[in-house]
């Protein structure tokens, strides 16, 4: 005899054999129809039973198994809240540590060091022959990584009148024009020397001082602000630097500073003279001890143990 192939579905109604049905066997014979339907039900119930037994997890019954996961059990609720609180704390800690890394542990930026000044001469004086004019003595300056001779210039710039009620300040400076020639000029009141210039003097003009009351600038004060480096480039008295302020303080000066020179004017063999120093919790300085000028430096301050 053969073996019937059972299904695995619940058969809602069983077939009734009629008196007129032939007693015919075989896989699809009427005599085996009810047996196949009952077998399908039995297999379906067996599948469900196996799932329930597995769900008991070795417990005597499902109720005992579910008691372990009772969502309304005070102990379970406390444990659940504990895990949730721990997860929130860990997420908050991770976020704080991530922000600390972004804002404090690794800080970066770009700074430019201006390294220029006077080797000799280039003093500013008041003109005795032209109204409110200044004159410049001959000398030598250094800028763009090279030395440049400066000729004497008489009556080369005018100091503006001050019609206000308070003293005003402007600056005299040297610069290179489009043709590469050295020129002398005076800033407007309250303005600073352009980045491309070499400051020579600070000019203080009293209130009400004009060409009528003071044509020869007798009451105007000229203060020398030149950076004089007679031994340039072999020896300098003050090393050029740029100050860097950290966006977030790091507690102390125990951190590393990485420097990458992006651009500079002058001999590139001087790159080794660029270094970081004077490190404090809120900033540091980037020095250029050679002849390089307009040194554009990318910096990164790293303190991993915050």
KOLKOL-60298 format. One record per residue (C-alpha): x, y, z; residue in one letter. Coordinates in pm, whole numbers, padded with zeros to 5 digits, always signed. Layout:
<zavos>
XYZA;...
</zavos>
This chain:
<zavos>
+00000+00000+00000X;+00114+00355-00074X;+00139+00656+00166X;-00100+00949+00139X;+00055+01293+00091X;-00082+01528+00359X;-00134+01899+00335X;-00057+02151+00612X;-00370+02365+00617X;-00686+02371+00820X;-00971+02210+00618X;-01294+02378+00725X;-01539+02104+00612X;-01488+01730+00565X;-01611+01557+00253X;-01902+01315+00306X;-01894+00989+00111X;-02224+00925-00064X;-02378+00584-00134X;-02333+00653-00501X;-01958+00726-00470X;-01746+00445-00608X;-01500+00293-00367X;-01196+00402-00558X;-00850+00433-00399X;-00533+00606-00518X;-00391+00953-00438X;-00705+01132-00556X;-00958+00856-00514X;-01286+00934-00331X;-01209+00670-00071X;-00900+00865+00044X;-01047+01217+00037X;-01154+01229+00403X;-00828+01077+00520X;-00630+01343+00331X;-00846+01623+00479X;-00809+01491+00834X;-00438+01442+00780X;-00405+01805+00666X;-00584+01924+00982X;-00365+01705+01201X;-00043+01831+01043X;-00159+02191+01076X;-00238+02141+01446X;+00097+01970+01495X;+00276+02272+01352X;+00091+02506+01591X;+00163+02271+01882X;+00535+02269+01804X;+00541+02651+01800X;+00369+02664+02142X;+00610+02408+02288X;+00906+02607+02157X;+00757+02926+02298X;+00740+02768+02645X;+01119+02766+02646X;+01138+02462+02868X;+00875+02595+03112X;+00583+02385+03222X;+00338+02609+03037X;+00316+02941+02851X;+00183+03124+03156X;+00499+03039+03350X;+00706+03148+03053X;+00520+03481+03015X;+00551+03560+03387X;+00918+03622+03319X;+00833+03897+03071X;+00536+04049+03246X;+00537+04408+03119X;+00333+04518+03418X;+00558+04358+03674X;+00716+04640+03883X;+01057+04478+03862X;+01035+04448+03486X;+00921+04808+03451X;+01209+04927+03670X;+01455+04722+03468X;+01313+04857+03143X;+01335+05217+03265X;+01689+05148+03384X;+01795+05025+03042X;+01624+05323+02878X;+01797+05569+03113X;+02130+05400+03050X;+02076+05422+02676X;+01989+05791+02700X;+02294+05860+02918X;+02523+05674+02677X;+02376+05861+02379X;+02424+06191+02561X;+02780+06099+02652X;+02858+06003+02294X;+02715+06333+02170X;+02913+06533+02426X;+03233+06349+02337X;+03169+06404+01967X;+03115+06778+02022X;+03427+06795+02238X;+03628+06634+01959X;+03489+06874+01699X;+03513+07190+01911X;+03806+07131+02146X;+04018+06822+02081X;+04085+06918+01720X;+04077+07285+01622X;+04209+07418+01293X;+04238+07733+01085X;+04456+07945+00859X;+04680+08236+00963X;+04915+08468+00771X;+05246+08593+00911X;+05370+08932+00787X;+05749+08956+00801X;+05867+09297+00682X;+06037+09607+00820X;+06324+09851+00792X;+06693+09767+00772X;+06813+10130+00777X;+06684+10484+00730X;+06324+10549+00618X;+06250+10802+00892X;+05955+11038+00855X;+05986+11411+00916X;+05770+11721+00879X;+05824+11926+00565X;+05946+12283+00603X;+05856+12384+00247X;+05512+12237+00176X;+05190+12284+00372X;+05108+11986+00599X;+05346+11759+00408X;+05580+11483+00522X;+05921+11381+00388X;+06105+11048+00400X;+06477+10981+00434X;+06654+10726+00216X;+06705+10373+00347X;+06652+10003+00291X;+06350+09785+00375X;+06275+09413+00359X;+05948+09270+00232X;+05835+08981+00013X;+06146+08796+00130X;+06392+09041-00032X;+06569+09370+00052X;+06459+09683-00134X;+06640+10021-00146X;+06424+10326-00073X;+06516+10668-00215X;+06468+10988-00019X;+06128+11144-00081X;+06056+11511-00014X;+05700+11634+00039X;+05569+11288-00046X;+05243+11276+00154X;+04998+11516+00315X;+04845+11494+00662X;+04472+11570+00660X;+04318+11848+00869X;+04118+11755+01177X;+03805+11966+01210X;+03664+11747+01486X;+03655+11800+01862X;+03885+11509+01946X;+04235+11413+01838X;+04262+11178+01539X;+04526+10919+01450X;+04658+10805+01112X;+04968+10613+00999X;+05252+10671+00754X;+05365+10360+00564X;+05557+10228+00266X;+05416+10004-00005X;+05497+09878-00355X;+05292+10016-00641X;+05180+09817-00945X;+05516+09877-01114X;+05709+09750-00811X;+05833+10095-00703X;+05839+10195-00335X;+05584+10458-00238X;+05499+10643+00085X;+05144+10720+00193X;+04931+10817+00493X;+04614+10633+00598X;+04282+10797+00665X;+04200+10883+01025X;+04109+10569+01220X;+04234+10333+00947X;+04512+10077+00984X;+04809+10014+00758X;+04716+09778+00471X;+04843+09421+00496X;+05083+09489+00208X;+05237+09795+00376X;+05530+09860+00612X;+05430+10085+00907X;+05673+10369+00972X;+05502+10616+01205X;+05187+10698+01398X;+05057+11050+01342X;+04839+11216+01607X;+04650+11526+01489X;+04493+11745+01761X;+04131+11860+01742X;+04077+12164+01523X;+04420+12128+01361X;+04417+12243+00997X;+04630+12412+00731X;+04538+12758+00859X;+04615+12702+01226X;+04907+12465+01172X;+05045+12466+00814X;+05379+12308+00916X;+05234+12043+01151X;+05399+12197+01456X;+05130+12063+01690X;+05111+11725+01517X;+05292+11439+01693X;+05486+11185+01485X;+05574+10864+01671X;+05823+10619+01518X;+05673+10267+01492X;+05929+10115+01252X;+06040+09756+01301X;+06412+09802+01253X;+06622+09492+01183X;+06975+09609+01096X;+07106+09251+01074X;+06836+09118+00843X;+06827+08845+00721X;+07105+08679+00923X;+07000+08821+01258X;+06673+08978+01375X;+06576+09128+01708X;+06206+09050+01692X;+06083+08736+01520X;+05772+08788+01307X;+05463+08607+01430X;+05086+08586+01405X;+04861+08521+01704X;+04603+08241+01692X;+04302+08242+01923X;+04143+07903+01989X;+03765+07899+01956X;+03742+07680+02269X;+03989+07685+02557X;+04167+07353+02621X;+04263+07384+02988X;+04639+07431+02948X;+04915+07464+02689X;+04988+07091+02670X;+04872+07027+02314X;+05028+06963+01975X;+05021+07213+01689X;+05064+07090+01331X;+05164+07347+01066X;+05141+07333+00688X;+05273+07624+00479X;+05028+07695+00198X;+05199+07997+00044X;+05480+08245+00109X;+05694+08511-00056X;+06069+08463-00048X;+06306+08169-00041X;+06122+07844+00029X;+06436+07704+00189X;+06326+07904+00493X;+06016+07689+00557X;+06185+07511+00848X;+06190+07837+01046X;+05811+07843+01086X;+05702+07701+01420X;+05439+07730+01696X;+05517+07871+02040X;+05382+08051+02347X;+05104+07797+02379X;+04832+07882+02631X;+04490+07736+02702X;+04321+07990+02474X;+04573+08030+02193X;+04930+08035+02066X;+05163+08210+01823X;+05299+08096+01488X;+05653+08233+01430X;+05853+08279+01112X;+06221+08314+01198X;+06357+08335+00843X;+06316+08577+00555X;+05978+08450+00432X;+05702+08710+00409X;+05323+08680+00373X;+05347+08325+00507X;+05006+08158+00482X;+04991+07869+00727X;+04722+07610+00792X;+04733+07506+01159X;+04573+07230+01363X;+04578+07223+01744X;+04528+06871+01884X;+04464+06774+02246X;+04320+06420+02255X;+04315+06375+02634X;+04044+06636+02714X;
</zavos>
